[in-house]
């Protein structure tokens, strides 16, 4: 549909830019208030974190992107909203910085909702919530494709810090433009910011006029407005530590049942599962779903019910000596919670090789996403490990690599890998499995150039050129931050329920419930729990089931 001035009007796609019928307009009206806007009035600017939702009753609102100095205002318009349409995308729901600017083209009447009012509407009006959330998700995807809010990342392509920063941005759904110093185009771009040879690479430019030199993920999050404020939440019913499948499921169910819920996550939603290229055995997704997409949907779902997701916030210590419990965060903030769900998961075991730290991020990886896969085009790569994560990585990498070599200490993969992955691996001429084999040395200068590995079946020692090795060896629990506060098994996984040996902290006759740790009201779910089966579906199940036990614990405290 085209308006009189030749601009494409947003109504051409009813999913991204829906026009609400009168009954839904009336529903929105009940949560906000009508306002009159003047021509040229700015509703919110790009980079604003505290902005509102506007439903247009009459008039026109233009949505602008950043432009070049010579661009006219019309060149910068990307969307036009008219009567019955509403502004906003996921940045509004997530309390992040707006990627665009909204301006009233003419005198308009709107219904304005503050973010808290919008969240109440979403919680109470399921039919309308589906329309708004679907539009918000699709608009964010559209903005990413358009490169809106793009972060400029500059530095040597093979740098481990470049990989760290880019992985953080992409897992949090921020578009990235990467340039390398010395390229003609990049030198011109970087010159505009006053960059010279004395800088510390990599550079991150996330707002006009300044750059950061090799920033931490926390500094990048602050620049982009990713950091969720939790200083105003007071004491919450449930604090979830970790936003993997188990933690996100706990957040969804706790918040949906009216419990005040905060999730603290150090990196990005999804945990270890968030780096999986494709999960094909998860119920309800016959075509499969990537770990990133599953986590993104779960995050929106948790926020829909009012959960606060604090990114990137690392919990360094838990104080169980008092109630409510205190979670001490790395940035100095303290979160008080009546109950705690520990869902920090596990990480892959590291090879016991002295040269390993030098190559981590410089050829040695613990995830196989599209980012790591881009380093492997037409090259031989090594995947070390025999569980599903290693199989998924091998199948994914075989799409672009020249050949994938799987090294596994066991006699075969069949004892630890799902049959559907075994079938794919056996059918692929680009994947070779080497049983009873292990890497004994990593070789290279600043970046991995070759691996030395032993075939125990034949006794042969081989050296193979490669620039990428993916280590997916077993599970080590992320429990170091607990500092002995909770009882763990010999491997460091948290004991729960009947496995807890010391129940002295519990009232007489009230033993720990199924997923409750040695401290009343502190629970462990997912891969961090002793005896878990290390599957996404089971982690989601535990995260959802634990909420019934949380209710019982809260009742005991009343």
RODO-943379 format. One record per residue (C-alpha): x, y, z. Coordinates in steps of 0.001 Angstrom, whole numbers, padded with zeros to 6 digits, always signed. Each point is the difference from the previous one (the first is absolute). Example, Ala and Ser with C-alpha at 12.3 -4.5 7.8 and 13.67 -1.06 7.14 Angstrom:
RODO-943379
+012300-004500+007800/+001370+003440-000660/
***
This chain:
RODO-943379
+000000+000000+000000/+001387+003440-000933/-000959+003325+001552/-000469+003307-001845/+003627+001025+000496/+001320-003218-001510/+001168-001593+003263/-000730-003658+000618/-002456-000281+002874/+000557-002620+002690/-003320-001791-000596/+001479-002082-002816/+000989-002692+002508/-002731-000807+002497/+002309-002080+002199/+002714+002623+000461/-002246+003057-000115/-003493-001134+001013/-002971+002356+000112/-002035-000633+003135/-003789-000300-000278/-002201+002221+002155/-000510-002554+002779/+003764-000378+000448/+000466+003774-000131/-002501+000224+002853/+001991-002624+001915/+003177+002057-000364/-001876+003140+001044/-000815-001613+003356/+003714-000201+000901/+001206+003441-001104/-001234+003491-000775/-000702+001993-003145/+002370+002847-000877/+000251+002575-002760/+003370+000331-001774/+001216+003114-001800/+001491-000130-003524/+003715-000778+000250/-000248-001198+003611/+002630-002639+000816/-001523-002973+001790/+003401-001572+000675/+003498+000249-001470/+002442-002668-001077/+001972-001184+003032/-002775+000793+002482/-000528-002729+002597/-003091+001343+001744/-002607+000357-002741/-003684-000798-000395/-002448-001931-002171/-002278+002071-002262/-003162-001156-001735/-000980+002438-002753/-003685+001012-000032/+000356+002605-002747/+002879+001701-001758/+003393-001369-001054/+003179-000953+001867/+003270-000368-001926/+002765-002367+001104/+003508+001170-000900/+003318-001793-000206/+003427+001634+000166/+001124+001394-003328/+002959+001530-001783/+000609+003763+000279/-001526+000694-003422/-003126-002080+000481/-003356+001768-000014/-002509-000816+002760/-002066-002052-002469/+003080-002100-000836/+000237-000985+003653/-003636-001109+000457/-000276-003785+000289/-003568-000406+001293/-003175+002078+000063/-002706-000682+002608/-003596+001150-000469/-003333-000556+001763/-000272-003316+001847/+003759-000738-000129/+002469+000052+002883/+003661+000832+000551/+002696-002103+001632/+002039-003182-000276/+001905-002251+002409/+002179+002843+001301/-003096+001397+001709/-000862-003278+001705/+003630-000724+000908/+000724+003491+001395/+002771+000441-002566/+000980+002999-002095/-002261+000833-002923/+001532-000690-003400/-002155+002674-001699/-001598+003413+000493/-003783+000616-000006/-001394+003395-001066/-003569+001246-000500/-000278+001133-003622/-003179+001951+000676/-002386+000616+002829/-000864-003441+001403/-002158-001613+002628/+001610-002998+001685/-000512-002324+002942/+003194+000007+002024/+001104-002857+002258/+002990+000009+002298/+002038-003257-000112/-001566-001163+003279/-003482+000575-001452/+000959-001877-003158/+001224-002959+002055/-003310-000098+001868/-001876+000049-003310/+002129-002859-001335/-000579-002027+003169/-003767+000581+000085/-001005+000042-003703/+001319-003209-001604/-001550+000565-003450/+001383+003517-000239/+003308-001106+001514/+000517-002486-002843/-000450+002772-002573/+002362+002401+001767/+002717-002538+000832/+000012-001476-003499/+000342+003482-001470/+002790+000885+002455/+001975-003169-000828/-000365+000430-003770/+000913+003679+000181/+003202-000808+001900/+000912-002567-002669/-000731+002575-002688/+002180+002580+001728/+002852-002502+000272/-000240-000766-003725/+000050+003726-000714/+003042+000454+002229/-001712+002496+002303/+001956+000545+003195/+003000-001719-001571/+003061-000146+002234/+003303+000615-001792/+002658-002476+001095/+003552+000611-001214/+003113-002080+000549/+002029-002974-001225/-002485-002629-001166/+001817-002871+001734/+000066+001690+003425/-001567-001881+002920/-001394+003289+001325/-001658+000642-003366/-001678-003407+000279/-001024+000661+003612/-001618+003340-000817/-001668-001093-003218/-001383-003137+001635/-001470+002072+002841/-001649+002452-002409/-001418-002616-002349/-001330-002201+002805/-001805+003093+001312/-001419+000758-003480/+002003+003098-000821/+001089+000454-003632/+003761+000344-000390/+002109+001482-002756/+003557-001309+000228/+002982+001707-001628/+003718-000731+000091/+002670+002693+000479/+001928+000642-003168/-002931-000528-002358/-000595+003162-002099/-003685+000234+000933/+000621-000539+003701/+002824+002549+000181/-002341+002660-001363/-002761-000929+002451/+002328-000202+002998/+001744+003228-000971/-003250+001858+000568/+000199-001043+003669/+003637+001069+000455/+001297-003572+000173/+003783-000337-000397/+002606-002738+000366/+000268+000437+003783/-003439-001455+000772/-000538-003343+001717/-001901-002290-002364/-002756-000909-000272/-002053+003195-000114/-003742+000138+000570/-002069+002923-001286/-003574-000169+001250/-000885+003687+000048/+001009+002986-002150/+003124+001929+000897/+001876-002473+002197/+001531-003453+000130/+001004-002526+002661/+003332-001814-000015/-000252-003758+000686/-003000+000481+002307/-001435-002571+002371/-003406-001459-000793/-001371+001992+002925/+001267+003254-001543/-001541-000896-003371/-003302-000864+001661/-000042+003370+001760/+000672+001815-003302/-002840-001838-001749/-002448+000298+002876/-000109-003761+000507/+000483+000153+003751/-003223-000621+001894/-000385+002189+003086/-000710-002097+003097/+000678+002563+002717/-003719+000786+000121/-001374-003537+000380/+000394-000370+003780/-000339-003556+001303/-001276-002410-002659/-001812-003287+000388/+002341-001854-002356/+003528+000747-001188/+001112-002246-002857/+003752-000228-000554/+000685-000932-003625/-002119+000463-003129/+000451-003343-001689/-003043-002151-000859/-000555-000970+003649/+000326+003550+001316/-002232+001507-002675/-002654-002678+000580/+000064+000743+003725/-000387+003716-000750/-002936-000548-002362/-001925-002195+002439/+000827+002043+003109/-000949+003323-001584/-003131-001436-001622/-001166-001115+003445/+000369+003477+001443/+003377-000347+001725/+002361+002964-000257/+002923-001412-001973/+003484+001197-000978/+002419-001984-002163/+003734+000751+000155/+002060-001139-002998/+003685+000746-000581/+000072-000192-003805/-003116-000649-002081/-003248-001979+000210/+000251-003654-000947/+003032-001159+001930/+001925-002828-001611/-003114-001016-001953/-000117+003501-001513/+003076-000840-002079/-001607-003068-001587/-000521+000438-003747/-003048-002281-000111/-001976-001975+002595/-002107-002570-001830/-001282-002196+002824/-001797+002709+001979/-003727-000695+000285/-002200+002164-002212/+002647+001031-002545/+000000-002690-002713/+002251+002120-002240/+002350+000751+002877/+000858+003286+001679/+003333+001636+000707/+000990+000491+003604/+000185+003745-000611/-003567+000180-001330/-001329-002133+002849/+001670+002266+002564/-001189+003180-001728/-003620-001183+000029/+000252-001092+003623/+001452+003369+000999/-002912+001863-001613/-002415-002400+001660/+001529+000599+003436/-000113+003775-000452/-003598-000285-001204/-000976-001240+003458/+002046+002678+001763/+003316-001716+000760/+003038+002286+000073/+003030-001396-001859/+003234+001687+001070/+002730-000185-002660/+002936-000259+000285/-000003-000425+003761/+002278-002534+001671/-000878-001320+003449/+003237-000395+001932/-001291-001196+003362/-003123-001130+001812/-000526+000792+003670/-002210-002719+001503/+000636+001017+003607/-003135+002134+000111/-003424+000246-001557/-000714+001427-002492/+003113-001313-001706/+002454+002473-001509/+001550-000365-003445/+003130+002126-000374/+000636+001067-003596/+003343+000792-001614/-000949+003651-000491/-000559+000476+003733/-003803-000195+000007/-001818-002341+002369/-003236-001810-000811/-002172-001234+002877/-002214-003028-000660/-002308-002169+002077/+000858-003013-002171/+002802-000692-002471/+000081-002302-003022/+003557-000874-001021/+000066-000744-003730/+003608+000833-000851/+000462-003163-002059/+003339-001446-000943/+002869+000749-002339/+002176-002267-002099/+003092-001518+001568/+003286+001531-001137/+002844-002064-001398/+002924-000425+002377/+002518+001550-002380/+002392+002811+001062/-000445+001890-003278/-003820-000037+000112/-000545+003533+001480/+001989+001535-002871/-002353-001430-002607/-003393+000425+001701/-001891+002344-002293/+002930-000180-002420/-000970-003254-001661/-001291-001978+002984/-003748+000411+000541/-002670-001291+002373/-002980+000844-002224/-000847-000613-003653/-002264+002840-001097/-000087+001726-003383/+002712+002356+001293/+002497-002779+000734/-001124-001827-003141/+001048+002976-002134/+003636-000703+000971/-000156-003556-001341/-001007+000435-003647/+001775-002560-002200/+002307-001091+002829/+000454-003198+001975/-001258+000402+003579/+000056-002140+003140/-002895-000608+002395/+000981-001659+003274/-002767-001736+001931/-002660-002671-000369/-003271+001422+001335/-002860+001672-001891/+001626+003434+000094/+003040-001372-001826/-002219-001768-002547/-002049+003141-000652/+003209+001995-000430/+001459-002509-002454/-003149-000129-002145/-000252+003801-000036/+003674+000596-000799/-000017-002577-002786/-002196+002378-002009/+002922+002403-000496/+003199-001805+001023/+002029-002122-002392/-000082-002876+002503/-000922-000531+003642/+001963-002412+002200/-001727-001181+003193/+002399-001229+002689/-001608-002053+002771/+001684-001971+002774/-002693-002697-000002/-000107-002969-002337/-003020+001487-001820/-002441+002915+000082/-003080-002176+000469/+000292-000073+003805/-000366+003768+000425/-001667+001486-003103/-003590-000026-001280/-000707-002274-002926/-001174+002766-002344/+003415+001667+000281/+001843-003306-000432/-001955-000608-003206/+000928+003442-001356/+003655-000452+000880/+000214-003463-001534/-001660+001264-003209/+002283+003006-000433/+003107-000459-002180/+001391+003173+001610/+000096-001386+003553/+002451-002586+001350/-000214-001525+003476/+003249-000967+001726/-000740-002190+003067/+002500-000406+002825/+001670+003231-001073/+001022+003217+001731/+001897+003243-000616/+003417+000035+001642/+001346+003374-001192/-001171+003281-001542/+002388+001737-002366/+000221+003511-001414/+001205+003515+000726/-002732+002538+000809/-002631-002288-001514/-000514-003759-000215/+001760-001503-003029/-000003-003752+000717/-000911-002683+002536/+002011-003029+001027/-002247-002926+000851/+000305-003662+000955/-001994-002903-001406/+000041-002533+002841/-001380-002770-002220/+002963+000066-002359/+002498+001690+002300/+000666+002598-002677/+000875+003586+000874/-001108+002496-002651/+000398+003719-000658/-002838+001581-001985/-000161+003610-001226/-003103+001823+001212/-001000+003463+001147/-002984-001101+002100/-000526-002551+002752/-003324-000257+001832/+000212-001431+003517/-003221-001540+001333/+001322-002248+002716/-002265-000946+002869/-001704+002310+002466/+001584+002042+002795/-002562+001710+002265/-000061+003783+000328/-000048-000106+003794/+003268+001673+000961/-001843+003173+000995/-001935-001886+002693/+003173-000273+002105/-001307-002988+001962/-003382+001559+000828/-001874-003014-001392/+000782-003700+000274/+001483-001452-003207/+001063-003425-001191/+003579-001065-000687/-000059+001694-003432/-001424+003282+001295/-003632-000441-001126/-002639+001143+002501/-001688-002729+002028/-003781+000305+000337/-002908-001818+001636/+000723-003429+001391/+003683+000286-000986/+000610+002766+002550/+001868-001477+002967/-000079+003017+002327/-003589+001100+000625/+000711+001796+003277/-001226+003286-001435/-003510-001345-000611/-002871-000058+002514/-000601-003404+001625/-002096-002229-002233/+000528+002216-003066/+002750-001531-002192/+001223+001705-003198/-002481-000244-002869/+000935-001575-003330/+002212+002823-001316/+000758+001776+003270/+003613+000262+001098/+001491-000277+003478/-001305+003519+000742/-003798+000413+000322/-001426+002092-002832/+003081-000333-002221/-000522-002323-002971/+002164-001421-002798/-001319-000849-003464/+001452-001019-003341/+003581-001027-000683/+001317+001401+003307/-002081-002528+001961/+001643-003239+001065/-001425-002887-002028/-001534+002099-002810/-000161-001571-003463/+001528+003009-001854/-002793+000467-002558/-001820+003214-000939/-003471-001504+000431/+000747-001328+003481/+001505+003351+001029/-003167+001789-001119/-002091-002549+001874/+001966+000477+003216/-000204+003770-000289/-003772-000165-000308/-000496-002630+002734/+002120+001792+002585/-002528+002839+000282/-002477-002207+001905/+002738-000657+002564/+000761+003740+000099/-003642+000656+000978/+000284-002489+002866/+003226+001591+001227/-001556+003465-000113/-002995-001312+001960/+002362-001329+002696/+001552+003470+000290/-003327+001782+000344/
***
